[in-house]
Amino acid sequence: MAACDRCGGKAVTLVRYSGAHLCGRHFCEFVEKRVRHELRRQLDLRGGERMAMAVSGGKDSIVALHLVADILGRRKDFEMCAVTVDEGIGRYRPPAIPLVSGLCGELGIEHIVVSFETLYGITMDQVAEARRDLSTCSYCGVLRRAAMNKAAREWGADFIATGLNLDDTAQSILMNLCRGDVERLARLGPHTSAQPGLVRRVQPLRTIPEGETTLYAIVRGLRYHDLECPYAPEAVRNSYRDVLSQLEDKFPGTRHSILKSYDELLQGLSSAYQPARLVECECGEPTTRDLCKACELLRSLDGIRR
């Protein structure tokens, strides 16, 4: 193993897109510096803010929770909680919830758990078994975002912080470009302002590759839930993940270049696509139509909901 470029100690990784060999301590500092930069860039804290952390228990959300707690959690004028959505996936979600609860107890923050079964009268295992037009992940994504927004809003959060990493972000950019969905491209987070009923989203790990969040968790000895969702193979996103992985392997830095290009275009996109006018859905959530997407999908499942 090569020596760390900064201290001469034993390196734990080669950062291919920069060419740097880093030991565990300097690798962690490398990650933490970029997360601090993103938090400063995305947030203008004036005191009294509340942040809900979306914490599934996976490596990304656990790393995001630890980093935000380390960087902002000691401020007396800042409050945070963790929100875990229980989708009702029997082979996947149950082990993660006590893990997150234990971590929140150690950090001294509130842990809120919301379930699909309580909110919607259905579990994702039931959705997966039903006849439907969309993939399981399409239902889960919409319902999970709605549940998270509702829980964060009811807690009084000013922000929702997610564990979306650089890979997730680059994949979303590429997906929307390939679909020709420029308007959705303009709506990708992090958000600079909030609309009525929607809690503003921030992304502390936006510039951190997925492999680096995994290594960071290992180097720091963080406990996380390491099972893959049984329905993940259905996701369309997998195809874009494979393409980006191949490009990154051949041309290190591709993911960062995609993100940089998007950020350069974002001002023009935001000007062309102003925030949509929101109305209140019959469920009380904000929507651009008569029914929010969550209610629309739930109606298609009325035959199996309790």
C-alpha positions as CSV (number, residue, x, y, z in Angstrom):
1,M,0.0,0.0,0.0
2,A,1.3,3.5,-0.9
3,A,2.0,6.2,1.6
4,C,-0.3,9.0,2.4
5,D,0.6,12.1,0.3
6,R,0.1,14.4,3.3
7,C,1.7,12.6,6.3
8,G,3.6,9.7,4.8
9,G,1.5,7.2,6.8
10,K,-0.2,4.1,5.4
11,A,-2.7,5.1,2.8
12,V,-6.2,3.5,2.9
13,T,-7.3,4.8,-0.5
14,L,-6.3,6.3,-3.8
15,V,-8.7,9.0,-4.9
16,R,-8.5,8.3,-8.6
17,Y,-10.1,11.6,-9.8
18,S,-7.5,13.6,-7.9
19,G,-4.6,11.1,-7.8
20,A,-4.2,11.5,-4.0
21,H,-3.2,8.7,-1.7
22,L,-4.7,9.3,1.8
23,C,-4.5,7.7,5.2
24,G,-7.6,7.2,7.3
25,R,-7.3,10.5,9.1
26,H,-6.6,12.6,6.1
27,F,-9.3,10.8,4.1
28,C,-11.9,11.7,6.7
29,E,-10.7,15.3,6.7
30,F,-11.0,15.3,2.9
31,V,-14.7,14.2,3.2
32,E,-15.6,16.4,6.1
33,K,-14.2,19.6,4.4
34,R,-16.4,19.1,1.4
35,V,-19.5,18.4,3.5
36,R,-18.8,21.6,5.5
37,H,-18.5,23.5,2.3
38,E,-21.9,22.1,1.0
39,L,-23.6,23.0,4.3
40,R,-22.3,26.5,4.1
41,R,-23.3,26.8,0.5
42,Q,-26.8,25.4,0.9
43,L,-27.7,26.9,4.3
44,D,-27.9,30.4,5.6
45,L,-28.4,29.8,9.3
46,R,-29.5,32.8,11.3
47,G,-30.3,30.9,14.5
48,G,-33.3,28.9,15.6
49,E,-33.5,26.6,12.6
50,R,-34.7,23.0,12.8
51,M,-33.5,20.2,10.5
52,A,-35.0,16.8,10.0
53,M,-32.5,14.2,8.8
54,A,-33.9,11.4,6.6
55,V,-32.2,8.4,8.0
56,S,-33.0,4.9,6.6
57,G,-30.1,3.3,8.4
58,G,-28.0,2.7,5.3
59,K,-24.4,3.9,5.0
60,D,-25.2,7.2,3.3
61,S,-27.9,8.4,5.7
62,I,-25.8,7.3,8.7
63,V,-22.8,9.1,7.5
64,A,-24.9,12.2,6.8
65,L,-26.4,12.1,10.2
66,H,-23.0,11.8,11.9
67,L,-21.5,14.6,9.9
68,V,-24.4,17.0,10.4
69,A,-24.4,16.2,14.1
70,D,-20.6,16.8,14.2
71,I,-20.7,20.0,12.2
72,L,-24.0,21.7,13.4
73,G,-25.3,19.6,16.2
74,R,-23.3,21.4,18.9
75,R,-24.9,24.8,18.1
76,K,-27.3,25.9,20.8
77,D,-29.4,27.7,18.2
78,F,-29.9,24.7,16.0
79,E,-32.1,21.6,16.6
80,M,-32.2,18.4,14.6
81,C,-34.2,15.1,14.6
82,A,-34.0,11.9,12.5
83,V,-37.0,10.6,10.6
84,T,-37.1,7.0,9.4
85,V,-39.8,5.8,7.0
86,D,-41.0,2.2,7.5
87,E,-42.2,1.2,4.1
88,G,-43.4,-2.2,5.3
89,I,-40.7,-4.4,3.6
90,G,-40.5,-7.3,6.0
91,R,-37.2,-8.7,4.8
92,Y,-35.5,-5.4,4.8
93,R,-36.7,-2.5,7.1
94,P,-37.2,-4.1,10.6
95,P,-33.4,-4.4,11.5
96,A,-32.7,-0.8,10.5
97,I,-35.1,0.9,12.8
98,P,-33.6,-0.1,16.2
99,L,-30.1,0.6,14.8
100,V,-31.2,4.2,14.0
101,S,-33.0,4.6,17.3
102,G,-29.9,3.5,19.2
103,L,-27.7,5.9,17.3
104,C,-30.1,8.8,17.9
105,G,-30.1,7.9,21.6
106,E,-26.3,8.2,21.6
107,L,-26.4,11.5,19.8
108,G,-29.2,12.8,22.0
109,I,-31.6,13.6,19.2
110,E,-35.3,12.7,18.7
111,H,-36.1,9.7,16.4
112,I,-39.4,9.8,14.6
113,V,-40.7,6.7,12.7
114,V,-43.6,6.9,10.3
115,S,-45.0,3.9,8.5
116,F,-46.8,3.4,5.2
117,E,-49.3,1.1,6.9
118,T,-50.3,3.8,9.4
119,L,-50.3,6.6,6.8
120,Y,-51.6,4.9,3.8
121,G,-53.2,1.6,4.9
122,I,-50.8,-0.5,2.8
123,T,-47.3,-1.9,2.9
124,M,-44.7,-2.1,0.1
125,D,-44.8,-5.9,0.4
126,Q,-48.5,-5.7,-0.5
127,V,-47.9,-3.3,-3.3
128,A,-45.2,-5.6,-4.7
129,E,-47.7,-8.5,-4.8
130,A,-50.4,-6.4,-6.5
131,R,-51.2,-6.1,-10.2
132,R,-49.9,-2.6,-11.2
133,D,-48.6,-0.6,-14.1
134,L,-45.5,0.8,-12.4
135,S,-42.5,-0.7,-10.8
136,T,-42.4,-1.2,-7.0
137,C,-39.8,1.5,-6.7
138,S,-42.0,4.0,-8.4
139,Y,-44.7,3.6,-5.8
140,C,-42.1,3.5,-2.9
141,G,-40.3,6.7,-4.0
142,V,-43.4,8.8,-4.3
143,L,-45.0,7.6,-1.0
144,R,-41.7,7.8,0.9
145,R,-41.1,11.4,-0.2
146,A,-44.6,12.4,0.8
147,A,-44.3,10.6,4.2
148,M,-41.0,12.3,4.9
149,N,-42.3,15.8,4.0
150,K,-45.4,15.3,6.2
151,A,-43.3,14.1,9.2
152,A,-40.7,16.9,8.8
153,R,-43.4,19.6,8.4
154,E,-45.4,18.4,11.4
155,W,-42.2,18.4,13.5
156,G,-41.6,22.0,12.5
157,A,-38.5,21.5,10.3
158,D,-37.1,24.2,8.2
159,F,-35.0,21.7,6.2
160,I,-34.9,18.0,5.3
161,A,-31.4,16.7,4.9
162,T,-31.1,13.5,2.8
163,G,-28.2,11.1,2.3
164,L,-28.1,11.6,-1.5
165,N,-24.5,11.2,-2.6
166,L,-22.7,12.2,-5.8
167,D,-23.6,9.0,-7.6
168,D,-27.3,9.5,-6.8
169,T,-27.1,13.1,-8.0
170,A,-25.3,12.4,-11.3
171,Q,-27.7,9.5,-12.0
172,S,-30.7,11.8,-11.5
173,I,-29.2,14.4,-13.8
174,L,-28.5,11.8,-16.5
175,M,-31.9,10.2,-16.2
176,N,-33.8,13.4,-16.6
177,L,-31.7,14.4,-19.6
178,C,-32.3,11.1,-21.3
179,R,-36.0,11.3,-20.7
180,G,-36.1,14.9,-21.9
181,D,-37.7,16.0,-18.7
182,V,-36.0,19.4,-18.4
183,E,-38.6,20.8,-16.0
184,R,-37.9,18.1,-13.5
185,L,-34.2,18.7,-14.0
186,A,-34.7,22.2,-12.9
187,R,-36.4,21.0,-9.7
188,L,-33.6,18.8,-8.5
189,G,-32.3,19.6,-5.0
190,P,-30.8,21.1,-3.1
191,H,-33.5,23.7,-2.9
192,T,-32.8,27.4,-2.4
193,S,-36.2,28.3,-1.2
194,A,-39.3,26.6,0.2
195,Q,-42.8,26.5,-1.2
196,P,-46.0,26.3,1.0
197,G,-46.4,22.9,2.4
198,L,-43.0,21.6,1.2
199,V,-40.0,21.4,3.5
200,R,-36.8,22.7,1.8
201,R,-34.4,19.9,1.0
202,V,-30.6,20.0,1.4
203,Q,-28.0,17.4,0.4
204,P,-24.8,17.4,2.6
205,L,-23.2,14.5,0.7
206,R,-23.9,16.0,-2.8
207,T,-20.2,16.0,-3.8
208,I,-19.2,12.8,-2.0
209,P,-19.0,9.6,-4.2
210,E,-20.8,6.5,-2.9
211,G,-17.6,4.6,-2.4
212,E,-16.2,7.4,-0.2
213,T,-19.3,7.3,2.1
214,T,-18.7,3.6,2.5
215,L,-15.1,4.0,3.3
216,Y,-15.8,6.9,5.6
217,A,-18.2,4.7,7.6
218,I,-15.6,1.9,7.8
219,V,-12.7,4.2,8.8
220,R,-14.8,5.8,11.5
221,G,-16.3,2.5,12.7
222,L,-19.9,3.6,12.1
223,R,-22.7,1.0,12.3
224,Y,-25.1,0.9,9.4
225,H,-27.7,-1.3,7.8
226,D,-26.0,-3.2,4.9
227,L,-28.9,-5.1,3.4
228,E,-30.2,-4.3,-0.1
229,C,-33.9,-3.8,-0.6
230,P,-35.3,-6.9,-2.2
231,Y,-37.2,-4.7,-4.8
232,A,-34.1,-2.7,-5.8
233,P,-33.4,-4.8,-8.9
234,E,-36.6,-3.4,-10.4
235,A,-35.4,0.2,-10.4
236,V,-34.8,1.9,-13.8
237,R,-32.0,3.8,-12.1
238,N,-29.9,0.7,-12.2
239,S,-29.2,1.1,-15.9
240,Y,-28.0,4.6,-15.4
241,R,-25.9,3.5,-12.4
242,D,-24.1,0.9,-14.6
243,V,-23.5,3.5,-17.4
244,L,-22.0,6.0,-15.0
245,S,-19.9,3.4,-13.2
246,Q,-18.3,2.4,-16.5
247,L,-17.7,6.0,-17.5
248,E,-16.2,6.8,-14.1
249,D,-14.0,3.7,-14.3
250,K,-12.6,4.7,-17.7
251,F,-12.6,8.5,-17.1
252,P,-12.2,9.3,-13.4
253,G,-14.0,12.5,-12.5
254,T,-17.0,12.0,-14.8
255,R,-19.5,12.2,-11.9
256,H,-18.0,15.5,-10.7
257,S,-18.1,16.9,-14.3
258,I,-21.7,16.0,-14.7
259,L,-22.6,17.8,-11.4
260,K,-20.4,20.8,-12.3
261,S,-22.1,21.1,-15.7
262,Y,-25.5,20.9,-14.1
263,D,-24.7,23.6,-11.6
264,E,-23.5,25.9,-14.4
265,L,-26.8,25.4,-16.2
266,L,-29.0,25.6,-13.2
267,Q,-29.5,29.3,-13.1
268,G,-30.8,29.3,-16.7
269,L,-33.0,26.3,-15.9
270,S,-34.5,27.9,-12.8
271,S,-35.3,31.1,-14.8
272,A,-37.0,29.1,-17.5
273,Y,-39.0,27.0,-15.1
274,Q,-40.4,29.0,-12.3
275,P,-41.8,27.2,-9.2
276,A,-45.1,25.6,-9.9
277,R,-48.2,27.0,-8.3
278,L,-49.3,24.7,-5.6
279,V,-52.8,23.9,-4.3
280,E,-53.9,21.6,-1.5
281,C,-54.8,18.0,-2.3
282,E,-57.7,16.4,-0.5
283,C,-55.2,14.7,1.8
284,G,-53.8,18.1,2.8
285,E,-50.5,17.8,1.0
286,P,-49.4,20.3,-1.6
287,T,-49.9,19.4,-5.3
288,T,-49.9,21.0,-8.7
289,R,-53.1,19.1,-9.7
290,D,-56.4,18.1,-8.1
291,L,-54.7,15.0,-6.6
292,C,-51.1,14.7,-5.4
293,K,-49.1,11.9,-6.9
294,A,-49.2,9.9,-3.7
295,C,-53.0,9.9,-3.7
296,E,-53.2,9.1,-7.4
297,L,-51.0,6.0,-6.9
298,L,-52.9,5.0,-3.7
299,R,-56.2,5.2,-5.6
300,S,-54.9,2.7,-8.1
301,L,-54.4,0.3,-5.2
302,D,-57.8,0.8,-3.5
303,G,-58.6,-2.9,-4.1
304,I,-55.9,-4.0,-1.7
305,R,-55.8,-1.2,0.9
306,R,-57.4,-1.6,4.3
